[in-house]
Structure formats: structure tokens, C-alpha cells
Amino acid sequence: MPKDNTDWCCWAHDRCYGELEKKGCNGGFQSYDYKVREGLVTCESRSYCSRRVCDCDRTLVYCLKRNLWSYNPDYQYYLKFNC
């Protein structure tokens, strides 16, 4: 289970990609178009997979931004079995 708010953001992102994989989309290799204007990300891709992957990534960005205070670089390579 996620250990802090930053972890929760990553966990939700992994789940989002996992749901897309069930629908035949590959988040790790899917390109997409987007724009950033006044701090807001707009997904502009037309294909279903591209738009959904962009949505997953956009949600991650906003989550990390909201929870920046919880990020601790000391845990970047922390081994899961130590948790």
C-alpha cells in the first residue's frame, strides 16, 4: 500500500495505466498531444488510447503538484521490503 501522498499519486497512476491496458492501450509507449496554458494541461489527442493516457498523466501531474510537500528524495530508491 502507498506510504505517503506522493506514493498515492504514483499508485493511482499505475492503476490508471492498468485499466487502460485492459482496454488494449499501452501507456508506456503511447504518444499524445497536449498543451499547457496558465498552468492547465489540456489533452488534445483524438484517438481513445492517446487521450486516456494523457488523462492519466495529467491527473498524476496535478496530484504530485498538490502533494509536493510530501515528497522525500531519501525514499526515491527505497526498497519495498523495508516498508
Biotite code that builds the C-alpha atoms (Angstrom):
import biotite.structure as struc

atoms = struc.array([
    struc.Atom([0.000, 0.000, 0.000], chain_id="A", res_id=1, res_name="MET", atom_name="CA", element="C"),
    struc.Atom([1.133, 3.567, -0.619], chain_id="A", res_id=2, res_name="PRO", atom_name="CA", element="C"),
    struc.Atom([3.085, 5.105, 2.260], chain_id="A", res_id=3, res_name="LYS", atom_name="CA", element="C"),
    struc.Atom([2.514, 8.836, 1.729], chain_id="A", res_id=4, res_name="ASP", atom_name="CA", element="C"),
    struc.Atom([0.690, 11.234, -0.573], chain_id="A", res_id=5, res_name="ASN", atom_name="CA", element="C"),
    struc.Atom([3.373, 11.081, -3.261], chain_id="A", res_id=6, res_name="THR", atom_name="CA", element="C"),
    struc.Atom([3.093, 7.297, -3.183], chain_id="A", res_id=7, res_name="ASP", atom_name="CA", element="C"),
    struc.Atom([-0.692, 7.561, -3.541], chain_id="A", res_id=8, res_name="TRP", atom_name="CA", element="C"),
    struc.Atom([-0.270, 9.662, -6.687], chain_id="A", res_id=9, res_name="CYS", atom_name="CA", element="C"),
    struc.Atom([2.011, 7.059, -8.248], chain_id="A", res_id=10, res_name="CYS", atom_name="CA", element="C"),
    struc.Atom([-0.247, 4.210, -7.137], chain_id="A", res_id=11, res_name="TRP", atom_name="CA", element="C"),
    struc.Atom([-3.278, 5.854, -8.757], chain_id="A", res_id=12, res_name="ALA", atom_name="CA", element="C"),
    struc.Atom([-1.278, 6.471, -11.946], chain_id="A", res_id=13, res_name="HIS", atom_name="CA", element="C"),
    struc.Atom([-0.228, 2.822, -12.109], chain_id="A", res_id=14, res_name="ASP", atom_name="CA", element="C"),
    struc.Atom([-3.859, 1.770, -11.668], chain_id="A", res_id=15, res_name="ARG", atom_name="CA", element="C"),
    struc.Atom([-4.956, 4.182, -14.389], chain_id="A", res_id=16, res_name="CYS", atom_name="CA", element="C"),
    struc.Atom([-2.445, 2.667, -16.816], chain_id="A", res_id=17, res_name="TYR", atom_name="CA", element="C"),
    struc.Atom([-3.503, -0.811, -15.700], chain_id="A", res_id=18, res_name="GLY", atom_name="CA", element="C"),
    struc.Atom([-7.126, -0.083, -16.562], chain_id="A", res_id=19, res_name="GLU", atom_name="CA", element="C"),
    struc.Atom([-6.066, 1.193, -19.977], chain_id="A", res_id=20, res_name="LEU", atom_name="CA", element="C"),
    struc.Atom([-4.037, -1.955, -20.639], chain_id="A", res_id=21, res_name="GLU", atom_name="CA", element="C"),
    struc.Atom([-7.224, -3.974, -20.114], chain_id="A", res_id=22, res_name="LYS", atom_name="CA", element="C"),
    struc.Atom([-8.703, -1.941, -22.982], chain_id="A", res_id=23, res_name="LYS", atom_name="CA", element="C"),
    struc.Atom([-5.723, -2.553, -25.266], chain_id="A", res_id=24, res_name="GLY", atom_name="CA", element="C"),
    struc.Atom([-3.869, 0.715, -24.646], chain_id="A", res_id=25, res_name="CYS", atom_name="CA", element="C"),
    struc.Atom([-0.159, 0.755, -23.776], chain_id="A", res_id=26, res_name="ASN", atom_name="CA", element="C"),
    struc.Atom([0.502, 3.771, -21.579], chain_id="A", res_id=27, res_name="GLY", atom_name="CA", element="C"),
    struc.Atom([4.261, 3.375, -21.602], chain_id="A", res_id=28, res_name="GLY", atom_name="CA", element="C"),
    struc.Atom([4.539, 3.661, -25.367], chain_id="A", res_id=29, res_name="PHE", atom_name="CA", element="C"),
    struc.Atom([1.526, 5.783, -26.322], chain_id="A", res_id=30, res_name="GLN", atom_name="CA", element="C"),
    struc.Atom([2.313, 9.249, -27.628], chain_id="A", res_id=31, res_name="SER", atom_name="CA", element="C"),
    struc.Atom([-0.170, 12.095, -27.309], chain_id="A", res_id=32, res_name="TYR", atom_name="CA", element="C"),
    struc.Atom([-0.613, 15.799, -27.911], chain_id="A", res_id=33, res_name="ASP", atom_name="CA", element="C"),
    struc.Atom([-1.239, 18.293, -25.130], chain_id="A", res_id=34, res_name="TYR", atom_name="CA", element="C"),
    struc.Atom([-0.971, 21.984, -24.344], chain_id="A", res_id=35, res_name="LYS", atom_name="CA", element="C"),
    struc.Atom([-0.204, 23.816, -21.136], chain_id="A", res_id=36, res_name="VAL", atom_name="CA", element="C"),
    struc.Atom([-1.784, 27.210, -20.708], chain_id="A", res_id=37, res_name="ARG", atom_name="CA", element="C"),
    struc.Atom([-1.847, 29.185, -17.479], chain_id="A", res_id=38, res_name="GLU", atom_name="CA", element="C"),
    struc.Atom([-0.860, 26.073, -15.553], chain_id="A", res_id=39, res_name="GLY", atom_name="CA", element="C"),
    struc.Atom([-3.633, 23.897, -17.000], chain_id="A", res_id=40, res_name="LEU", atom_name="CA", element="C"),
    struc.Atom([-2.903, 20.827, -19.097], chain_id="A", res_id=41, res_name="VAL", atom_name="CA", element="C"),
    struc.Atom([-5.265, 20.113, -21.980], chain_id="A", res_id=42, res_name="THR", atom_name="CA", element="C"),
    struc.Atom([-5.140, 16.733, -23.715], chain_id="A", res_id=43, res_name="CYS", atom_name="CA", element="C"),
    struc.Atom([-5.616, 17.213, -27.443], chain_id="A", res_id=44, res_name="GLU", atom_name="CA", element="C"),
    struc.Atom([-5.154, 13.767, -28.925], chain_id="A", res_id=45, res_name="SER", atom_name="CA", element="C"),
    struc.Atom([-8.036, 12.357, -30.920], chain_id="A", res_id=46, res_name="ARG", atom_name="CA", element="C"),
    struc.Atom([-7.540, 8.618, -30.528], chain_id="A", res_id=47, res_name="SER", atom_name="CA", element="C"),
    struc.Atom([-9.079, 6.928, -27.494], chain_id="A", res_id=48, res_name="TYR", atom_name="CA", element="C"),
    struc.Atom([-5.808, 5.491, -26.165], chain_id="A", res_id=49, res_name="CYS", atom_name="CA", element="C"),
    struc.Atom([-3.812, 8.681, -26.650], chain_id="A", res_id=50, res_name="SER", atom_name="CA", element="C"),
    struc.Atom([-6.412, 10.796, -24.885], chain_id="A", res_id=51, res_name="ARG", atom_name="CA", element="C"),
    struc.Atom([-6.831, 8.359, -21.988], chain_id="A", res_id=52, res_name="ARG", atom_name="CA", element="C"),
    struc.Atom([-3.058, 8.022, -21.435], chain_id="A", res_id=53, res_name="VAL", atom_name="CA", element="C"),
    struc.Atom([-2.788, 11.803, -21.455], chain_id="A", res_id=54, res_name="CYS", atom_name="CA", element="C"),
    struc.Atom([-5.609, 11.953, -18.894], chain_id="A", res_id=55, res_name="ASP", atom_name="CA", element="C"),
    struc.Atom([-3.739, 9.507, -16.631], chain_id="A", res_id=56, res_name="CYS", atom_name="CA", element="C"),
    struc.Atom([-0.547, 11.557, -16.892], chain_id="A", res_id=57, res_name="ASP", atom_name="CA", element="C"),
    struc.Atom([-2.375, 14.863, -16.390], chain_id="A", res_id=58, res_name="ARG", atom_name="CA", element="C"),
    struc.Atom([-4.032, 13.506, -13.246], chain_id="A", res_id=59, res_name="THR", atom_name="CA", element="C"),
    struc.Atom([-0.616, 12.386, -11.964], chain_id="A", res_id=60, res_name="LEU", atom_name="CA", element="C"),
    struc.Atom([0.874, 15.836, -12.554], chain_id="A", res_id=61, res_name="VAL", atom_name="CA", element="C"),
    struc.Atom([-1.919, 17.594, -10.685], chain_id="A", res_id=62, res_name="TYR", atom_name="CA", element="C"),
    struc.Atom([-1.735, 15.073, -7.833], chain_id="A", res_id=63, res_name="CYS", atom_name="CA", element="C"),
    struc.Atom([2.028, 15.484, -7.459], chain_id="A", res_id=64, res_name="LEU", atom_name="CA", element="C"),
    struc.Atom([1.666, 19.261, -7.562], chain_id="A", res_id=65, res_name="LYS", atom_name="CA", element="C"),
    struc.Atom([-0.958, 19.173, -4.775], chain_id="A", res_id=66, res_name="ARG", atom_name="CA", element="C"),
    struc.Atom([1.231, 16.887, -2.677], chain_id="A", res_id=67, res_name="ASN", atom_name="CA", element="C"),
    struc.Atom([4.687, 18.276, -3.371], chain_id="A", res_id=68, res_name="LEU", atom_name="CA", element="C"),
    struc.Atom([5.168, 18.794, 0.360], chain_id="A", res_id=69, res_name="TRP", atom_name="CA", element="C"),
    struc.Atom([5.066, 15.015, 0.917], chain_id="A", res_id=70, res_name="SER", atom_name="CA", element="C"),
    struc.Atom([7.922, 14.176, -1.469], chain_id="A", res_id=71, res_name="TYR", atom_name="CA", element="C"),
    struc.Atom([11.079, 12.965, 0.267], chain_id="A", res_id=72, res_name="ASN", atom_name="CA", element="C"),
    struc.Atom([14.056, 12.318, -2.057], chain_id="A", res_id=73, res_name="PRO", atom_name="CA", element="C"),
    struc.Atom([15.548, 9.974, 0.554], chain_id="A", res_id=74, res_name="ASP", atom_name="CA", element="C"),
    struc.Atom([12.880, 7.421, -0.424], chain_id="A", res_id=75, res_name="TYR", atom_name="CA", element="C"),
    struc.Atom([13.471, 7.565, -4.173], chain_id="A", res_id=76, res_name="GLN", atom_name="CA", element="C"),
    struc.Atom([15.205, 4.168, -4.319], chain_id="A", res_id=77, res_name="TYR", atom_name="CA", element="C"),
    struc.Atom([13.855, 2.772, -1.060], chain_id="A", res_id=78, res_name="TYR", atom_name="CA", element="C"),
    struc.Atom([13.403, -0.981, -1.230], chain_id="A", res_id=79, res_name="LEU", atom_name="CA", element="C"),
    struc.Atom([9.796, -2.095, -0.850], chain_id="A", res_id=80, res_name="LYS", atom_name="CA", element="C"),
    struc.Atom([10.628, -4.915, 1.547], chain_id="A", res_id=81, res_name="PHE", atom_name="CA", element="C"),
    struc.Atom([11.862, -2.288, 4.043], chain_id="A", res_id=82, res_name="ASN", atom_name="CA", element="C"),
    struc.Atom([8.349, -0.839, 4.313], chain_id="A", res_id=83, res_name="CYS", atom_name="CA", element="C"),
])
